Amino acid sequence: MGLVQVATNTVTSQVSSVVLTGIDADTPYLYTFNNVVNAGDGRQLTFRATASGTGQSTSNYDQGFRTLATVGGGNQSNADISAWLDNEYSSGNGTGEGDFGLFYLYNFNASSEYSFITIETVKFQLTPYLAGLAGGGVYTVAEAHDGIEARFSDGSNFAKGTFTLYKVI
């Protein structure tokens, strides 16, 4: 297995969302995010599939995963939510805080299939606590998607972070 970088964005000044596009083949893609910090505090980092470069804002996202955290954990599932990882641990903006993760994206280019992802994330909060997720999600609309959008659930801004999309070959 190899990777070819399709798109990357390193946030250095405040923006409300980060969209990476370039999915154009029926092959898996890898999406990573590194050292993501919000400009506010206590916000939820969420993700949406994009069509024509626009995050799909319907309530057709489902997810299920195992949460591992120093403040608790367990199994969780949500259906018919507005984005992947909505209703999860909040992100902070203190020194050393950040979100990190990777998603494998499947069926994104297939217009007759649902797009789905596998999820692996970790975040560090100043409280301090460490939390991670492992699981998956599906967008239950059969349409082609060209990328993924990262945003905070309340629309607040990113302070920094690096987002990268790779094609798996």
Disulfide bonds with the S-S distance in Angstrom:
none
